Amino acid sequence: MANPINKKYFLIFFITALVTVGITLLLINVFEKKQEANLYPSVFKPVGDHETDPKVWGENFPYEYDTYLMTQTNEGPTYHGGSDNYQKLDKYPVLKTLFAGYPFSKDYREERGHYWAITDVKETKRVNDKTPNTCISCKSSQVLVDVEKMGTEAFYKAMFKDVGAHYDKGIGCLDCHNPKTMELRVSRPGFIEAMQRRGIDVTKATREQMRSYVCGQCHVEYYFKGEGKYLTFPWDKGLSVDSIEAYYDEYGFKDWDHETSGAPMIKMQHPEFETWSTGIHAKSGVTCVDCHMPYERQGSVKVTNHWIKSPLRNINNACQTCHKWSEQELSNRVKTIQDRVYEQMMRSETAIVDAINAIKAAKDAGATDEQLKEARKLHRRAQLRWDFVAAENSMGFHSPQETLKTLGNAIDYARQSQLAAEKLMKNVAAK
């Protein structure tokens, strides 16, 4: 028979333990509430409609401002990217051949964080006195102020040396947030106009859609249209590389004539939004912000980390929220995908260089521009697809299957170009 005294002491111990746990949880909750009270001010200061300085916004949102400042940090390279601002032409000298006759053959550096956007544009050797102001369109919050003041067309028509070269603030809060409500917004005319032509009204977008749209207004392929250098997204036929190529072909657009092959070329500009749109994450409703600016807990408050960076630097919050595997396993899966894409990208570079050399040999042998037209067209098609992958900042991870298909087609077109030029050279030599 159980001792009633032991039962009494056990009951007292149990009740005491419960009270202790309750008091501990209460103290933790009080501590968290105090921390939350310190996270944001009790009275919010108004932010001006044209406030370009993130520090002013940071008076209301100190955590977001502090993490935004981390975008100036160089964490070094990831598997195939990162924030190390190295010269790509030194590491990959083949780029000088691929971009022969174009400014990217003179200077092509790895991108740094948003904090450095304005600095890197002002320092690149690709900018000169003839550079249109359009090139600064996504590099500074000051753009929004001047577009409103000058008008969109006049802003684009101006020279960079006269307007954008004098900016001192990079990408900031004003680019993505309404200063009155702090809601996400699209501020760049190029994105708004491109979506309108596709029948999409961005003012009716859901908050989840906006968590990709605010990134997609800049992380896209674009070109400078007409004499006014009007910033335009080539999306009228769709977002795929084939649709974009069809748009450019119909418009008759080229960025430059390749110095060696003579082909009319197009330089792709970081088509992250387009590539992501064809991938499994986009189809599953996963936004850019979910992975590159994931939520974090500060006490019981859920806040968005504004240190915009590779998910590989923050696998716990960026990936494991959905994928229940270890960090090492997830990291290895990314590496496998990116290594395979990189291998195919190198193969496509080799094929394109072979095509360039074959076209040059045929031209040197006496082939005419009319005779070289098909080989040059195929060179253009091949390099456009290679660059669609090479200029995109995920080494294919945003859409692995679509990316590998694109590179496969790039290799195919390059080899077709090479064969066409070699056949032509033989025919010319035989005469």
QUIURFEN-V914443 format. One record per pair of residues at least 4 apart in sequence whose C-alpha atoms are under 6 Angstrom apart, sorted by the first residue. I is the first residue (numbers start at 0). J is the second residue. Records with the same first field share a line. If there is no record, write none. Layout:
# QUIURFEN-V914443
I = J + J
This chain:
# QUIURFEN-V914443
31 = 298
43 = 59
46 = 178
48 = 178
51 = 140
53 = 171 + 172
57 = 61 + 64
61 = 65
63 = 305
66 = 305 + 306
67 = 305 + 306
69 = 306
70 = 112 + 113 + 114 + 306
71 = 112 + 114
73 = 82
75 = 81 + 82 + 83
76 = 80 + 81 + 83
77 = 81
82 = 111
84 = 109 + 111
85 = 108 + 109
86 = 108
87 = 91 + 107 + 108
88 = 92
94 = 98
95 = 99 + 104
98 = 104
99 = 104 + 257 + 258
100 = 257 + 258
102 = 125
103 = 107
106 = 124
113 = 170
114 = 169
115 = 119
116 = 138 + 169
117 = 138 + 169
126 = 130
130 = 159
131 = 158 + 159
132 = 155 + 157 + 158 + 159
133 = 155
137 = 217
138 = 169 + 170
139 = 168 + 169 + 170
140 = 170 + 171 + 173 + 174
142 = 146
145 = 149
146 = 150 + 151 + 154
149 = 153 + 154
155 = 229
156 = 227
159 = 163 + 164
160 = 164
172 = 176
175 = 183 + 184 + 213
176 = 181 + 182 + 183 + 184
177 = 181 + 182
185 = 213
188 = 192
189 = 230 + 231
190 = 216
193 = 232
194 = 199
195 = 199 + 200
204 = 208
209 = 213
210 = 286 + 288
211 = 286 + 287
215 = 272
218 = 271 + 272
219 = 269 + 270 + 271 + 272
220 = 268 + 269 + 270
221 = 231 + 232
222 = 230 + 231
223 = 228 + 229 + 230
224 = 228 + 229
233 = 243
234 = 238
236 = 242
237 = 242
238 = 273
247 = 251 + 252
253 = 263 + 264 + 265
254 = 264 + 265
255 = 263 + 264
256 = 261 + 262 + 263 + 264
257 = 261 + 262
260 = 355 + 358 + 359
262 = 375
264 = 379
267 = 386 + 387
269 = 390 + 391
270 = 391
271 = 275 + 391
274 = 398
275 = 397 + 398
276 = 281
278 = 397 + 398
280 = 285
281 = 285
288 = 292
289 = 293
290 = 310 + 317
291 = 307 + 308 + 310
292 = 304 + 305 + 307
293 = 303 + 304 + 316 + 317
294 = 302 + 303
295 = 301 + 302
296 = 300 + 301
310 = 314 + 317
313 = 317
314 = 318
315 = 319
318 = 322
319 = 323
326 = 330
334 = 338
337 = 341 + 394
347 = 410
350 = 410 + 413
351 = 413
354 = 413 + 416 + 417
357 = 417 + 420 + 421
358 = 420
361 = 366 + 420 + 424
362 = 366
374 = 416 + 419 + 420
377 = 412 + 416
378 = 413 + 416
379 = 383
381 = 409 + 412 + 413
382 = 386
384 = 405 + 409
385 = 406 + 409
386 = 390
395 = 399 + 402
418 = 422
424 = 428
